Amino acid sequence: MPLFGFYSRKISKRCGPKMKKLKLAVFSCGFMTCAAGAFTLEDQSGNKYEIGGFAKMEWSKAGQAPKIIANNESIYTIDNRNALRDSVPASAVSLGSKSSQLSMQQVTLGVSRETDSAIGLEAKVTYRWRSASASDFFITPDVDYTSGKGIAGRDFTEKLIGISRPDLGAVRVGTQLSRSWSRSDSFSFPVGMSSQWADSGAGFGVLPEAVRLTSPIFEDGTGKLSAEVTLARNGLNTNNVDQNLVLLGSSPTRPDLKELFFQYSNQKNLIELVIQSTSGAKQTAFGKSALVGWIGDPDNLSGGSNDPRSALKPSQSVVIFQGNHWPNPQNMMTWGLRRSQWSGSAATCNYDAQLVLTGGGTGGCVFGIEPGFNYGPISVNYQGYRATSWDALLGWSHYVGLYTYTVSGVYFGKASSENPIEWGQSNSALSVNLGVSRKVPEVHKGLTVSGGIAFAKFSRLGPAPLSMPNNSFLGINSLFDKTGHSMSLGATWVF
C-alpha cells in the first residue's frame, strides 16, 4: 500500500471547448485520514485542476459535567496546569455542559501537470476550519498560527509547490503537514482515536515553511520502501511581546525542525517510522500545533537584577513507530508506540499585557503567550526540567458490508523527570473507544455516519500526563475526576 495511491474513473461529459474530459479521482490522503472523492478537470494541454475536501459534524454527551477553571486561574498565570498549588479555590471552579458539538470542514484546491518525460509539477492549497458548534461552518481555522492580514495571513494547513519524477522522487516546498501528525491521524482516525493519538505528544503538526525530499519507491519482491526528509522553519514569534524587551535582548528564536520518515508495505502490513527533532520552538504537547518560535526570556532583563534568569532555548523530539496489519480482508489491527522528549521550558511573563484583577484593576503578569512546560518552583525561578514519556496505541477494525466495527485504546504513560514538583510526570491514563460506522451510498457515496462510546481513566488526581496538551484533554479534568465516559454521534461527508 503506497503512501498516496489513487485510481480514477472517466465520466463522459462535455465541459466546454477547452475541457476534453472529466475525471473523478478517489485517493487516500494522510491528512484526511480516510478515502476522499475529488473532482478533477483536465484541459487539452494536460493540466489537471482538482477540488476536494470534507465536512464533519459530531454531537457528544458526557456522563458528568466537566469542571472548568477560569483563565485567570490557569493559562493567564504562571501555573497553567495548576501544578504549583495543592488545591484550586472552589470559587475558581465552574461546571461546563455535558453536551458538546464539533464541526469541521476542509477544502483542497490543486493544479498539476505531467510532462512527456514523466516529470510531475503540482501546486496545492488546503484550508481547514473547526467550530464548537455543529451548525457553524467556515468560521475559525483549525490551527490558528498567523497574525497577518489578507491571503498571506491565512492559517493554511497546506500551501505548496512540488516537482517529481517516479525514478528520482519528489521535492515539495511551502506550508506542509508533518508526518508525525498526518500519519498518526491517518492510522488513528479509522479506530476513533484521532484526537487522543495524533493531537498529543511532542510533535508539531503544521510546518509553515518547509522543504520535503521524498525518495522513489524501492521494491525487492517482498514489499515496498520509501523515505523522506523534511526541514522546516518559521519566523520570530514576537508580535504580542513588548518590543522594547526584544530590542534589549530577550533573544527570541526561530524554530528549526528536522523530520525523517520511512514507510514499508507489503500485502499484509503497512509499517512507518517518524523521527522528528525541534529546537527554538514554543514548547508543547499538542501534536497538531503549528511550528512557532520561542519568544525568548524577557525575565532575564526584569528588575535590573544582578543575577537575571537566563532560560535555555527549548527543544523537543518525538519518535513514532506505527502501522496496520491485515490478517484477512475483513479485519485490520492498528498499533503504535511513541516516545516523546522535552527539554522543559521556563514560564515567561509577557510584560506587554497585564491581568484584569478582581475589582477591575490591572496588575500582575500574563503568562499565556509563553506559559512554559514542565517548569519547576519559584526557588529555581520556574526553570524547565527535561522529561521523557512513552505512549501506545492499539485498535481493531472489523468490516461487514457497509459497516465497520472498531475497538481501540491509547495509553499515556508516566514520564521520567527530575522536576521537584508534580507537573503530571507521575500520572498515566487510558482512553478506550467502542465504535460503529456505516457508509451511506443511498444518499451519497462519500457519506458516512458513526457512533461511539468512550471511557477515560487517570491513575491519580492531579496534573494530566505530560504527553497531553492540558488537564481536560480526555473530556474530564484530571485535577478533580479520575474516570469519565461519553457517547457521540457524527456524520462525515467527503466530496
C-alpha positions as CSV (number, residue, x, y, z in Angstrom):
1,M,0.0,0.0,0.0
2,P,1.8,3.2,-1.1
3,L,1.7,6.4,0.8
4,F,-0.5,8.2,-1.6
5,G,-2.2,5.9,-4.2
6,F,-5.1,6.8,-6.4
7,Y,-7.4,5.4,-9.1
8,S,-9.7,7.2,-11.5
9,R,-12.9,6.6,-13.4
10,K,-13.6,8.6,-16.5
11,I,-17.0,10.1,-16.8
12,S,-18.3,11.1,-20.3
13,K,-19.3,14.7,-20.1
14,R,-18.7,17.8,-22.2
15,C,-17.2,20.6,-20.2
16,G,-16.6,23.4,-22.8
17,P,-14.2,24.0,-25.7
18,K,-11.1,23.7,-23.6
19,M,-12.1,20.7,-21.5
20,K,-11.9,17.4,-23.2
21,K,-12.6,15.0,-20.2
22,L,-13.7,14.9,-16.6
23,K,-12.3,12.5,-14.1
24,L,-13.4,11.7,-10.7
25,A,-10.3,10.7,-8.7
26,V,-10.6,8.9,-5.4
27,F,-7.4,8.9,-3.3
28,S,-6.2,8.1,0.2
29,C,-4.9,11.1,2.0
30,G,-2.8,11.2,5.1
31,F,-4.3,14.5,6.3
32,M,-7.9,13.5,5.8
33,T,-7.3,10.0,7.2
34,C,-10.0,8.5,5.1
35,A,-10.9,7.9,1.4
36,A,-11.9,11.1,-0.3
37,G,-13.6,11.9,-3.6
38,A,-12.2,14.9,-5.5
39,F,-13.4,16.4,-8.8
40,T,-10.6,16.7,-11.4
41,L,-10.8,18.6,-14.6
42,E,-8.2,18.1,-17.4
43,D,-7.7,20.6,-20.2
44,Q,-6.3,19.9,-23.7
45,S,-2.8,20.9,-22.5
46,G,-2.7,18.2,-19.9
47,N,-3.2,20.5,-16.9
48,K,-5.4,18.9,-14.1
49,Y,-7.4,21.0,-11.8
50,E,-8.7,19.4,-8.6
51,I,-11.1,20.4,-5.8
52,G,-11.8,18.1,-2.8
53,G,-12.4,18.1,0.9
54,F,-14.8,17.0,3.6
55,A,-17.4,18.3,6.1
56,K,-17.9,16.7,9.5
57,M,-20.5,17.2,12.3
58,E,-20.4,15.5,15.7
59,W,-22.6,15.6,18.8
60,S,-21.3,14.2,22.2
61,K,-22.8,13.7,25.6
62,A,-20.7,13.1,28.7
63,G,-21.7,11.2,31.8
64,Q,-20.7,14.1,34.0
65,A,-20.3,17.8,33.6
66,P,-16.7,18.8,33.1
67,K,-15.1,21.0,35.8
68,I,-13.6,24.2,34.3
69,I,-11.0,26.5,35.8
70,A,-11.3,30.2,34.7
71,N,-8.5,31.6,32.6
72,N,-7.3,33.9,35.3
73,E,-6.6,30.8,37.4
74,S,-4.8,28.9,34.7
75,I,-3.4,30.0,31.3
76,Y,-3.0,33.6,32.3
77,T,-1.0,32.9,35.3
78,I,2.3,31.0,35.7
79,D,0.6,27.8,36.8
80,N,-1.1,26.7,33.6
81,R,-1.5,23.1,34.8
82,N,-2.3,24.1,38.4
83,A,0.8,22.2,39.4
84,L,2.2,24.8,41.9
85,R,-0.6,24.7,44.4
86,D,-2.2,22.0,46.5
87,S,-5.7,22.8,45.5
88,V,-7.8,25.1,43.4
89,P,-10.1,27.5,45.2
90,A,-13.8,26.4,44.9
91,S,-14.7,29.9,43.7
92,A,-12.5,29.3,40.6
93,V,-14.2,26.1,39.5
94,S,-17.4,26.0,37.4
95,L,-19.3,23.2,35.7
96,G,-19.4,23.0,32.0
97,S,-22.1,21.4,29.8
98,K,-22.4,17.7,29.5
99,S,-23.2,18.2,25.8
100,S,-20.7,19.3,23.2
101,Q,-20.6,19.7,19.4
102,L,-18.0,19.7,16.7
103,S,-18.0,21.0,13.2
104,M,-15.0,20.6,10.8
105,Q,-14.6,21.5,7.1
106,Q,-11.7,21.2,4.7
107,V,-11.2,22.3,1.1
108,T,-8.2,21.5,-1.1
109,L,-7.5,23.2,-4.4
110,G,-4.8,21.8,-6.6
111,V,-3.3,22.0,-10.1
112,S,-0.9,19.5,-11.6
113,R,0.7,18.5,-14.8
114,E,2.8,15.6,-16.1
115,T,5.3,16.3,-18.9
116,D,6.2,13.8,-21.7
117,S,9.4,13.0,-19.8
118,A,7.3,11.9,-16.8
119,I,8.1,15.0,-14.7
120,G,5.2,15.9,-12.5
121,L,4.5,19.5,-11.4
122,E,2.0,20.4,-8.7
123,A,0.7,23.3,-6.7
124,K,-1.8,22.9,-3.8
125,V,-3.5,24.8,-1.0
126,T,-5.6,23.3,1.8
127,Y,-7.6,25.1,4.5
128,R,-9.3,23.6,7.4
129,W,-12.0,25.1,9.7
130,R,-13.1,24.0,13.2
131,S,-16.0,25.1,15.4
132,A,-17.5,24.1,18.7
133,S,-21.0,24.3,17.2
134,A,-22.2,21.7,14.7
135,S,-24.2,24.4,12.8
136,D,-21.2,26.7,12.3
137,F,-19.3,26.4,9.0
138,F,-16.1,28.0,7.6
139,I,-15.6,30.4,10.6
140,T,-12.4,29.7,12.5
141,P,-9.2,27.9,11.4
142,D,-8.5,24.5,12.8
143,V,-5.0,25.6,13.8
144,D,-4.5,29.4,14.4
145,Y,-0.9,30.3,14.0
146,T,-0.6,33.5,12.0
147,S,-1.5,37.1,12.8
148,G,-1.2,38.7,9.4
149,K,-4.0,40.0,7.1
150,G,-5.2,39.0,3.7
151,I,-4.3,35.8,1.9
152,A,-0.8,35.8,3.2
153,G,-2.1,35.9,6.8
154,R,-4.4,32.9,6.5
155,D,-3.8,29.8,8.5
156,F,-3.3,27.4,5.6
157,T,-2.7,23.7,6.5
158,E,-1.0,23.3,3.2
159,K,0.3,25.8,0.6
160,L,3.0,24.2,-1.5
161,I,4.5,23.6,-4.9
162,G,6.3,20.5,-6.0
163,I,8.2,18.6,-8.7
164,S,8.6,14.9,-9.0
165,R,9.7,12.0,-11.3
166,P,9.0,8.3,-10.5
167,D,12.6,7.2,-10.7
168,L,14.0,10.2,-8.8
169,G,11.4,11.1,-6.1
170,A,9.9,14.4,-5.3
171,V,10.6,17.9,-3.8
172,R,7.9,20.0,-2.2
173,V,8.3,23.5,-0.8
174,G,5.9,25.6,1.2
175,T,3.5,25.1,4.1
176,Q,3.1,21.4,4.8
177,L,1.8,18.9,7.3
178,S,4.3,17.0,9.4
179,R,4.3,13.2,9.1
180,S,4.3,13.0,12.9
181,W,0.7,14.4,12.9
182,S,-0.7,13.5,9.4
183,R,0.3,9.8,9.5
184,S,-0.7,9.4,13.2
185,D,-4.0,10.9,12.2
186,S,-4.3,8.5,9.3
187,F,-3.8,5.4,11.5
188,S,-5.9,6.5,14.4
189,F,-8.9,8.1,12.8
190,P,-10.5,4.9,11.5
191,V,-10.5,3.4,15.0
192,G,-11.8,6.5,16.7
193,M,-8.6,7.7,18.3
194,S,-7.6,10.6,16.1
195,S,-7.6,13.3,18.8
196,Q,-6.1,11.1,21.6
197,W,-3.2,9.8,19.5
198,A,-2.5,12.4,16.8
199,D,-3.1,15.5,18.8
200,S,-0.8,14.6,21.7
201,G,2.9,14.0,22.2
202,A,6.0,16.1,21.5
203,G,5.5,16.6,17.7
204,F,4.4,19.6,15.6
205,G,1.7,19.3,13.0
206,V,1.7,22.3,10.7
207,L,5.0,23.4,9.2
208,P,4.7,27.0,7.8
209,E,8.0,27.0,5.9
210,A,9.1,23.5,4.9
211,V,11.2,21.7,2.3
212,R,10.5,18.0,1.8
213,L,12.5,15.5,-0.2
214,T,10.8,12.2,-1.0
215,S,12.7,9.2,-2.4
216,P,11.4,7.0,-5.2
217,I,9.7,3.8,-4.1
218,F,12.0,0.8,-3.9
219,E,10.7,-2.7,-4.4
220,D,12.5,-6.0,-3.8
221,G,9.7,-8.5,-4.4
222,T,8.7,-8.8,-0.7
223,G,7.5,-5.2,-0.3
224,K,7.9,-1.5,-1.0
225,L,10.1,1.0,0.9
226,S,10.2,4.8,0.7
227,A,11.8,7.5,2.7
228,E,11.5,11.3,3.3
229,V,13.4,14.1,4.9
230,T,11.7,17.4,5.9
231,L,13.4,20.6,7.0
232,A,11.1,23.4,8.4
233,R,11.4,26.8,9.9
234,N,9.3,29.8,10.8
235,G,9.7,33.5,11.7
236,L,10.3,35.1,15.1
237,N,7.3,34.9,17.4
238,T,7.3,38.5,18.8
239,N,4.1,40.1,17.6
240,N,2.5,40.1,21.0
241,V,5.6,40.8,23.1
242,D,6.9,44.1,24.4
243,Q,9.2,45.2,21.5
244,N,11.4,47.2,23.9
245,L,12.3,43.9,25.7
246,V,13.1,42.3,22.3
247,L,15.4,45.1,21.4
248,L,17.1,45.0,24.8
249,G,18.0,41.3,24.4
250,S,15.2,38.9,25.3
251,S,16.6,36.8,22.4
252,P,13.6,35.2,20.7
253,T,14.4,32.3,18.4
254,R,13.4,31.0,15.0
255,P,12.2,27.4,15.3
256,D,14.1,24.7,13.4
257,L,12.6,21.2,12.7
258,K,14.0,18.1,11.1
259,E,11.9,15.1,10.4
260,L,12.8,11.7,8.9
261,F,10.0,9.4,7.6
262,F,10.2,5.8,6.5
263,Q,7.4,3.6,5.1
264,Y,7.4,-0.1,4.3
265,S,4.4,-2.0,3.0
266,N,3.5,-5.5,1.7
267,Q,0.3,-7.4,1.2
268,K,-0.3,-7.8,5.0
269,N,1.4,-4.8,6.6
270,L,1.9,-1.1,6.5
271,I,4.7,0.0,8.8
272,E,6.0,3.5,9.4
273,L,8.7,5.3,11.4
274,V,8.8,9.0,12.1
275,I,11.7,10.8,13.8
276,Q,11.2,14.5,14.5
277,S,13.5,16.9,16.3
278,T,12.9,20.5,17.0
279,S,14.8,23.4,18.7
280,G,13.8,27.0,19.4
281,A,10.1,26.4,19.2
282,K,7.4,27.2,21.8
283,Q,7.2,24.0,23.8
284,T,4.0,22.0,23.6
285,A,2.4,18.6,24.0
286,F,-0.3,19.4,21.4
287,G,0.8,17.2,18.4
288,K,-1.3,19.2,15.9
289,S,0.2,22.6,16.8
290,A,1.9,24.8,14.3
291,L,5.7,25.3,14.5
292,V,6.0,28.7,16.1
293,G,9.1,30.3,17.7
294,W,10.0,30.8,21.4
295,I,9.5,34.4,22.5
296,G,12.9,34.3,24.3
297,D,13.2,35.2,28.0
298,P,12.2,38.7,29.0
299,D,12.7,37.7,32.6
300,N,16.5,37.9,32.0
301,L,16.1,41.6,31.9
302,S,13.5,42.2,34.6
303,G,14.0,44.2,37.7
304,G,17.6,45.1,37.0
305,S,18.8,42.0,38.8
306,N,22.5,41.4,39.2
307,D,21.8,37.8,38.5
308,P,19.0,37.7,36.0
309,R,17.5,34.4,34.8
310,S,18.8,33.1,31.5
311,A,16.4,30.3,30.4
312,L,17.8,27.9,27.9
313,K,16.4,27.6,24.3
314,P,13.7,24.9,24.4
315,S,13.9,21.7,22.4
316,Q,11.8,18.6,21.9
317,S,11.6,15.4,19.9
318,V,9.3,12.6,19.1
319,V,9.8,9.1,17.7
320,I,6.7,7.2,16.4
321,F,6.6,3.6,15.3
322,Q,3.1,2.6,14.0
323,G,1.3,0.5,11.5
324,N,-1.6,-1.6,10.3
325,H,-1.8,-5.4,9.9
326,W,-4.4,-7.1,7.8
327,P,-4.8,-10.8,8.8
328,N,-7.6,-11.0,6.2
329,P,-9.8,-8.6,4.2
330,Q,-12.4,-8.4,7.0
331,N,-10.1,-7.4,9.8
332,M,-7.4,-4.8,10.5
333,M,-5.2,-4.3,13.5
334,T,-3.8,-0.9,14.2
335,W,-0.8,-0.3,16.5
336,G,1.6,2.4,17.6
337,L,4.4,3.2,20.0
338,R,5.6,6.7,20.7
339,R,8.5,8.3,22.6
340,S,8.3,12.0,23.5
341,Q,11.0,14.1,25.0
342,W,11.1,17.8,26.1
343,S,13.9,19.9,27.4
344,G,11.5,21.8,29.6
345,S,10.7,25.5,29.2
346,A,10.6,28.3,31.7
347,A,7.4,30.1,32.4
348,T,7.9,33.5,30.8
349,C,6.0,36.7,31.6
350,N,4.6,38.8,28.8
351,Y,5.3,42.3,30.1
352,D,3.3,43.9,27.3
353,A,0.0,42.9,29.0
354,Q,-1.5,42.8,32.5
355,L,-4.2,40.7,34.2
356,V,-7.5,42.3,34.9
357,L,-7.8,41.9,38.7
358,T,-10.8,41.4,40.9
359,G,-12.4,44.8,41.3
360,G,-11.5,45.9,37.8
361,G,-7.9,47.0,38.3
362,T,-4.9,45.7,36.4
363,G,-1.6,44.2,37.5
364,G,0.5,41.1,37.8
365,C,1.8,39.3,34.7
366,V,0.2,37.5,31.8
367,F,2.0,34.2,31.1
368,G,-0.4,32.9,28.5
369,I,1.8,33.7,25.5
370,E,4.6,31.5,26.8
371,P,3.3,29.5,29.8
372,G,6.4,27.2,29.8
373,F,6.5,23.4,30.0
374,N,7.4,21.2,32.9
375,Y,8.8,24.1,34.9
376,G,10.0,24.0,38.5
377,P,9.0,26.0,41.5
378,I,9.9,29.6,42.3
379,S,13.0,28.6,44.1
380,V,14.6,27.8,40.7
381,N,12.8,30.7,39.1
382,Y,10.4,28.5,37.2
383,Q,13.2,26.9,35.0
384,G,12.2,24.0,32.9
385,Y,13.1,20.3,33.5
386,R,13.8,17.6,30.9
387,A,11.2,14.9,30.6
388,T,10.6,11.7,28.6
389,S,7.4,9.7,28.2
390,W,6.1,6.7,26.3
391,D,2.6,6.2,24.9
392,A,0.9,3.4,23.0
393,L,-2.0,2.8,20.6
394,L,-3.9,-0.4,19.8
395,G,-7.0,-0.9,17.8
396,W,-9.0,-3.4,15.8
397,S,-11.4,-2.9,12.9
398,H,-13.9,-5.5,11.6
399,Y,-15.6,-4.9,8.2
400,V,-19.1,-6.3,7.4
401,G,-20.5,-5.0,4.2
402,L,-21.2,-1.3,4.7
403,Y,-20.5,-1.5,8.4
404,T,-17.2,-1.1,10.3
405,Y,-16.9,-2.1,14.0
406,T,-13.9,-0.8,16.0
407,V,-12.4,-1.1,19.4
408,S,-9.3,0.9,20.4
409,G,-7.3,2.4,23.2
410,V,-4.5,4.8,23.8
411,Y,-2.3,4.5,26.9
412,F,-0.5,7.7,28.1
413,G,2.5,6.6,30.2
414,K,4.2,8.3,33.2
415,A,7.2,10.5,32.4
416,S,10.8,10.4,33.6
417,S,11.7,13.8,35.0
418,E,13.7,15.3,37.9
419,N,11.2,18.2,38.4
420,P,10.7,18.5,42.2
421,I,7.0,19.5,41.7
422,E,4.3,17.3,40.3
423,W,3.6,18.6,36.8
424,G,2.0,15.3,35.6
425,Q,5.1,13.1,35.3
426,S,3.6,10.7,37.9
427,N,0.3,10.4,36.2
428,S,-0.8,8.0,33.5
429,A,-4.1,7.5,31.7
430,L,-6.1,5.1,29.4
431,S,-8.6,6.2,26.8
432,V,-10.8,3.4,25.3
433,N,-13.4,3.7,22.5
434,L,-16.0,1.3,21.0
435,G,-17.3,2.5,17.7
436,V,-19.5,1.6,14.7
437,S,-19.9,3.4,11.4
438,R,-21.8,2.8,8.2
439,K,-21.3,4.1,4.7
440,V,-24.5,5.6,3.2
441,P,-24.2,5.3,-0.6
442,E,-28.0,5.5,-0.7
443,V,-27.6,9.2,-0.1
444,H,-24.0,9.9,-1.3
445,K,-21.1,7.6,-1.8
446,G,-18.9,10.0,0.3
447,L,-21.3,10.0,3.3
448,T,-20.5,8.0,6.5
449,V,-22.4,8.1,9.8
450,S,-20.8,6.9,13.0
451,G,-21.3,6.5,16.7
452,G,-19.1,5.6,19.7
453,I,-18.8,5.1,23.4
454,A,-15.7,6.3,25.1
455,F,-14.2,5.7,28.6
456,A,-11.2,7.5,30.2
457,K,-9.3,6.8,33.4
458,F,-6.4,8.6,35.1
459,S,-4.2,6.7,37.6
460,R,-4.3,9.7,40.0
461,L,-5.8,13.1,40.6
462,G,-3.6,16.0,39.7
463,P,-2.0,17.4,36.5
464,A,-2.5,15.3,33.4
465,P,0.3,13.1,31.9
466,L,2.9,15.3,30.2
467,S,2.1,14.0,26.7
468,M,-1.4,15.5,27.0
469,P,-1.7,19.2,26.0
470,N,-3.9,20.1,29.0
471,N,-5.7,18.6,32.1
472,S,-9.1,18.3,30.3
473,F,-7.7,16.6,27.1
474,L,-9.9,13.5,27.7
475,G,-13.1,15.4,28.4
476,I,-12.7,15.2,32.2
477,N,-10.4,17.4,34.3
478,S,-7.7,15.3,35.9
479,L,-7.5,17.6,38.8
480,F,-10.9,16.6,40.0
481,D,-12.0,13.3,38.3
482,K,-10.2,10.1,37.7
483,T,-12.8,8.5,35.4
484,G,-15.3,9.6,32.9
485,H,-17.4,8.3,30.0
486,S,-19.2,9.7,27.0
487,M,-21.1,8.8,23.8
488,S,-21.0,10.5,20.4
489,L,-22.9,10.5,17.1
490,G,-21.5,12.0,13.9
491,A,-21.6,12.3,10.1
492,T,-18.8,12.9,7.6
493,W,-19.3,13.8,4.0
494,V,-16.3,13.5,1.7
495,F,-16.5,15.3,-1.6
